Amino acid sequence: MLRRRLDDTGRATCDILRELDPEANSPLVHASRHGDAADTLTMLENLQRGDPISPARFSMSVHNAILGVHSISRSHHRPLQALGACGDEFDAILYEAYGYLIEGHPAVVGVFSEGPLPPTYEGYTEHPGTACVVGMRLTLHQGRPLTATKPAHRARPTPVTVMNWLDGDTAYLDGRHRWQLGQE
């Protein structure tokens, strides 16, 4: 089902979700700044020409499509949250995850993805330049502690900048907050 319904970014997102939540028992939070921009643009161009839009194609272009397909394929019955946050996706993932954690969920899986951006959008929006996906398993009591302070400058992280930060390329990640990982 994943191969037929999802593009490469959607399949990579589902692979990460499956890897970080093998038992399918954690809340999932997925954020994407643009969603499936290529299909959305194609549908808008079709509308402009007066062509009909396929309901199936439309349903696969919305932000919650990836989580929906994943939940069906994995029989996942826990909370699912799909977000678009105008450049604050990383912060939004952490805020939502924290809410689930303080409600008593032992772990939350957060995934931040960006699909390919059509050339028509270049110069009008921020994009990492390539399709990419990054995922994290978040808990309150295991792993490296995460702290938030006021950033020196506000930035709009992409999945690539998050990956670089998690890889240790930078000491902190600026978004709405300055995020810093402590030692285990």
Buried (B, 14 or more C-beta within 10 A) or exposed (E): EBEEBBBEBBBBBBBBBBEBBEEBEBBBBBBBBBBBBBBBBBBEEBEEEEEEEEEEBEEBBBBBBBBBBBBEBBEBEBBBBBBBBEBBBBBBBBBBBBBBBEEEBEBBBBBBBBBBBBEEEEEEEBBBEEBBBBBBBBEBEEBEEBEBEEBEEEBBBBBBBBBBBBEEEEEBBBBBBBBBBEEE
